[in-house]
Amino acid sequence: MTEQQPWRWDEPTWRGHVARVRAGRALRPESWPGGARVAVALSFDSDHETIPLRDGDTRPGRLSQGEYGARAGAPRVLRLLERHGIPASFFVPAVSALLHPGEVRDYVAAGHEVAMHGWIHERTMLLTPAEERELALRAADTLERLAGSRPVGIRTPSWDFSDHTLAITRELGLAYDSSLMADDEPYELLADGEPTGVVEIPVEWIRDDAPYLTMDRHGSSRPYTPPREVAGIWRDEFDAAYAEGALFQLTLHPHVIGHRSRMAALAGLLDHIAGHRGVWYATHAQVAAHVWEHGR
């Protein structure tokens, strides 16, 4: 039997799909810590070799592109963050953490957050509920062992969020998710109309380096936008967040942003942000905790 086509759905059916995971109450605080004007939450998805591995691509060439993120990109990122005194959130697939345990320790030693990003950057939408749950539990245990503390947040690989992801997130007792896109500002997630207590720190492809800068020799992905123009888009995003007294969130990847010319563009963006008064730099966990307590 074939699945019924969407145009044949009755109203309860399409409303049910829309309501399964939905944005609830806004969690925008009246002020940020220390009276700051804007919150800046930088994040880095340390995917490294897991993307080709997930696809069963074990060729040295593809794996070396990911290895670059660990060998060259992540150290550059850490040095830049240290120079500016900025804490960040590193979303790490468990296999990446197992391949590079010293890198995870470096994140922790520098005061950064280590959060969940799947087991092997799996395609969540292709998993059964049992498979998704088992990989999530295994990933949480692995990060806890390597980072020394249990992760409190999750970003699903490729931001794929299945019908079962929220239930697994709640089972793990996580404070926040950062995979969905219903707002510019944090909000509480609803499950079938009911509040969950899970904070969403929304992402957006506009504020992600991969769509602009990814290169796939055999596909259509090409880095058409120069790095400084990409940073200009992010600068405009920050300026608007600053004007609104809101949150500026950015998603980056060491194997993408970590190249020299791209790090120069990121450094320029951070210099621009540093030229403003009243900036609160925070991890995603810190943002989630603050907006949960003070959001209205």
C-alpha positions as CSV (number, residue, x, y, z in Angstrom):
1,M,0.0,0.0,0.0
2,T,1.4,3.4,-1.0
3,E,1.3,6.3,1.5
4,Q,-1.5,8.7,1.0
5,Q,-0.5,11.8,-0.9
6,P,-0.4,15.1,1.1
7,W,-3.1,16.7,-0.9
8,R,-5.4,13.9,0.2
9,W,-4.7,14.4,3.9
10,D,-7.6,15.5,6.1
11,E,-7.2,18.5,8.4
12,P,-6.3,16.5,11.6
13,T,-3.5,14.8,9.7
14,W,-1.7,17.8,8.4
15,R,-2.3,19.7,11.6
16,G,-0.8,16.7,13.5
17,H,2.4,16.8,11.4
18,V,2.8,20.5,12.0
19,A,2.2,20.3,15.7
20,R,4.5,17.4,16.5
21,V,7.5,19.7,17.2
22,R,6.7,23.4,17.4
23,A,8.0,26.6,18.7
24,G,6.5,27.5,22.1
25,R,6.9,30.5,24.2
26,A,9.7,33.0,23.4
27,L,12.6,32.9,25.8
28,R,14.0,36.4,25.2
29,P,15.3,37.9,28.4
30,E,14.9,41.6,29.3
31,S,18.6,41.8,29.6
32,W,21.8,39.8,29.2
33,P,24.3,39.2,32.1
34,G,26.1,42.2,33.2
35,G,23.7,44.5,31.4
36,A,25.1,43.4,28.0
37,R,23.4,44.7,24.9
38,V,23.8,41.5,22.9
39,A,24.7,37.8,23.4
40,V,27.1,36.2,21.0
41,A,27.1,32.4,20.9
42,L,29.8,30.9,18.6
43,S,29.7,27.2,17.8
44,F,31.9,24.8,15.9
45,D,30.8,21.4,14.6
46,S,33.9,19.3,14.8
47,D,32.9,16.8,12.2
48,H,36.3,16.0,10.8
49,E,36.4,12.6,9.2
50,T,32.9,11.5,10.2
51,I,31.1,12.9,7.1
52,P,32.9,10.7,4.6
53,L,32.8,7.8,7.1
54,R,29.1,8.2,7.5
55,D,28.7,7.8,3.7
56,G,31.0,4.7,3.6
57,D,33.6,6.8,1.8
58,T,37.0,5.5,3.1
59,R,39.2,7.0,0.4
60,P,42.2,8.8,1.8
61,G,41.5,11.9,-0.1
62,R,38.1,12.5,1.4
63,L,39.3,11.5,4.8
64,S,42.2,13.9,4.6
65,Q,39.8,16.8,4.1
66,G,38.2,16.0,7.4
67,E,41.6,15.4,9.1
68,Y,42.5,18.9,8.1
69,G,39.8,20.1,10.6
70,A,41.5,18.4,13.5
71,R,45.1,18.9,12.4
72,A,45.0,22.5,11.3
73,G,41.6,24.0,11.6
74,A,40.7,23.4,15.3
75,P,44.1,24.6,16.6
76,R,43.6,27.8,14.6
77,V,40.1,28.2,16.0
78,L,41.3,27.7,19.5
79,R,44.1,30.3,19.1
80,L,41.7,32.8,17.7
81,L,39.2,32.3,20.5
82,E,41.9,32.5,23.1
83,R,43.2,35.8,21.6
84,H,39.7,37.3,22.0
85,G,38.9,35.6,25.3
86,I,35.7,34.0,23.8
87,P,34.1,30.8,25.1
88,A,32.4,28.7,22.4
89,S,30.4,25.5,22.0
90,F,32.0,22.5,20.2
91,F,29.4,20.0,18.9
92,V,31.4,16.8,18.4
93,P,30.3,13.5,16.8
94,A,31.4,10.7,19.2
95,V,33.5,9.0,16.5
96,S,35.3,12.3,15.9
97,A,36.0,12.6,19.7
98,L,37.3,9.0,19.7
99,L,39.6,9.8,16.8
100,H,40.9,13.0,18.4
101,P,40.5,12.7,22.2
102,G,43.3,15.2,22.8
103,E,41.3,17.8,20.9
104,V,38.3,17.2,23.2
105,R,40.6,17.7,26.2
106,D,41.9,20.9,24.7
107,Y,38.3,22.3,24.3
108,V,37.6,21.6,28.0
109,A,40.9,23.0,29.2
110,A,40.2,26.2,27.3
111,G,36.8,26.6,29.0
112,H,34.7,25.7,26.0
113,E,31.6,23.5,26.0
114,V,31.5,20.0,24.4
115,A,28.1,19.1,23.2
116,M,26.4,16.3,21.3
117,H,26.5,16.0,17.5
118,G,25.5,12.4,16.8
119,W,27.6,9.2,16.8
120,I,29.2,9.3,13.3
121,H,27.3,12.3,11.8
122,E,24.6,9.8,10.8
123,R,21.7,10.7,8.7
124,T,19.1,10.8,11.4
125,M,16.1,10.7,9.1
126,L,17.2,7.3,7.8
127,L,17.3,5.6,11.2
128,T,14.7,3.7,13.1
129,P,13.7,5.2,16.4
130,A,15.6,2.4,18.2
131,E,18.8,3.1,16.2
132,E,18.6,6.8,16.8
133,R,18.1,6.3,20.5
134,E,20.9,3.8,20.8
135,L,23.4,6.0,19.0
136,A,22.4,9.0,21.0
137,L,22.9,7.2,24.3
138,R,26.2,5.8,23.2
139,A,27.4,9.3,22.0
140,A,26.4,10.9,25.3
141,D,28.3,8.3,27.3
142,T,31.4,8.7,25.0
143,L,31.5,12.5,25.4
144,E,31.0,12.2,29.1
145,R,34.0,9.9,29.4
146,L,36.3,12.0,27.1
147,A,35.2,15.5,28.2
148,G,34.8,14.7,31.9
149,S,31.2,15.9,32.2
150,R,27.9,14.9,30.7
151,P,26.8,17.0,27.7
152,V,23.8,19.3,28.3
153,G,23.0,20.1,24.7
154,I,22.6,18.5,21.3
155,R,22.8,19.6,17.6
156,T,21.6,16.8,15.3
157,P,23.9,15.9,12.4
158,S,23.0,18.1,9.4
159,W,20.3,19.5,11.6
160,D,18.1,16.5,10.7
161,F,15.4,16.3,13.4
162,S,13.2,13.2,13.2
163,D,9.8,12.5,14.7
164,H,11.6,10.9,17.6
165,T,14.5,13.2,18.3
166,L,12.8,15.4,20.8
167,A,11.7,12.4,22.9
168,I,15.3,11.1,22.9
169,T,16.5,14.6,23.9
170,R,14.2,14.6,26.8
171,E,15.1,11.1,27.9
172,L,18.7,12.1,28.0
173,G,17.8,15.1,30.2
174,L,19.4,17.6,27.9
175,A,18.7,21.3,28.6
176,Y,18.7,22.5,25.0
177,D,18.7,21.7,21.3
178,S,20.3,23.7,18.5
179,S,19.0,22.2,15.3
180,L,15.8,24.0,14.4
181,M,15.0,27.3,12.7
182,A,11.6,28.7,13.8
183,D,13.0,32.0,15.2
184,D,16.0,34.2,15.5
185,E,15.8,34.0,19.3
186,P,15.6,31.1,21.7
187,Y,12.3,29.5,22.5
188,E,10.8,26.5,24.3
189,L,10.1,23.4,22.3
190,L,6.5,22.0,22.3
191,A,5.7,18.4,21.7
192,D,2.2,17.9,20.3
193,G,1.3,21.3,21.8
194,E,2.7,20.5,25.3
195,P,5.7,22.4,26.7
196,T,8.8,20.2,27.1
197,G,11.2,22.3,29.1
198,V,13.8,22.0,26.3
199,V,15.3,25.3,25.1
200,E,15.8,25.7,21.4
201,I,18.8,27.9,20.4
202,P,17.9,28.2,16.7
203,V,20.3,27.9,13.8
204,E,20.0,29.0,10.2
205,W,21.9,28.2,7.0
206,I,22.6,31.9,6.6
207,R,24.7,31.8,9.7
208,D,26.6,28.6,8.7
209,D,29.9,28.5,6.8
210,A,29.2,25.2,5.0
211,P,26.6,26.4,2.4
212,Y,29.0,29.2,1.3
213,L,32.4,27.5,1.5
214,T,32.0,23.8,0.9
215,M,33.8,22.2,-2.1
216,D,32.7,18.8,-3.6
217,R,34.7,17.9,-6.6
218,H,32.1,15.4,-7.9
219,G,29.0,17.4,-7.0
220,S,27.6,20.8,-7.4
221,S,28.9,22.4,-4.2
222,R,31.4,25.1,-4.9
223,P,32.6,28.0,-2.7
224,Y,31.3,30.8,-4.9
225,T,31.2,33.5,-2.2
226,P,34.5,34.9,-1.1
227,P,35.2,34.5,2.6
228,R,35.1,38.2,3.4
229,E,31.8,38.6,1.7
230,V,30.5,35.7,3.8
231,A,31.8,37.5,6.9
232,G,29.9,40.6,5.7
233,I,26.6,38.7,5.8
234,W,27.4,37.6,9.3
235,R,28.4,41.1,10.2
236,D,25.0,42.4,9.1
237,E,23.4,39.6,11.2
238,F,25.4,40.7,14.2
239,D,24.6,44.4,13.7
240,A,20.9,43.7,13.5
241,A,21.0,41.5,16.7
242,Y,22.9,44.3,18.4
243,A,20.3,46.8,17.4
244,E,17.6,44.6,18.7
245,G,19.4,43.6,22.0
246,A,19.1,40.0,20.9
247,L,21.2,36.9,20.2
248,F,23.8,36.4,17.5
249,Q,24.5,32.7,16.9
250,L,27.0,31.3,14.4
251,T,27.7,27.8,13.2
252,L,31.1,27.0,11.9
253,H,33.2,23.9,11.1
254,P,37.0,23.6,11.7
255,H,37.5,21.8,8.4
256,V,35.6,24.6,6.5
257,I,36.4,27.9,8.3
258,G,39.8,26.7,9.5
259,H,41.7,27.6,6.3
260,R,44.0,30.6,6.4
261,S,42.0,33.0,4.2
262,R,38.7,32.0,5.9
263,M,40.2,32.5,9.4
264,A,41.3,36.0,8.3
265,A,37.6,36.7,7.5
266,L,36.4,35.3,10.8
267,A,39.1,37.3,12.7
268,G,37.8,40.4,11.0
269,L,34.2,39.6,12.1
270,L,35.4,39.1,15.7
271,D,37.3,42.4,15.6
272,H,34.1,44.1,14.4
273,I,32.1,42.6,17.3
274,A,34.9,43.5,19.8
275,G,34.4,47.1,18.7
276,H,31.0,47.2,20.3
277,R,30.3,47.8,24.0
278,G,28.0,45.4,25.9
279,V,28.8,42.1,24.3
280,W,28.2,38.9,26.3
281,Y,30.1,36.0,24.8
282,A,28.6,32.7,26.0
283,T,28.4,29.1,25.2
284,H,25.1,27.7,24.0
285,A,24.7,26.0,27.4
286,Q,25.1,29.4,29.2
287,V,22.6,31.0,26.8
288,A,20.1,28.2,27.4
289,A,20.4,28.5,31.1
290,H,20.1,32.3,31.1
291,V,17.1,32.5,28.8
292,W,15.3,29.6,30.7
293,E,15.6,31.5,33.9
294,H,15.0,35.0,32.6
295,G,13.1,34.6,29.4
296,R,9.6,36.1,29.2
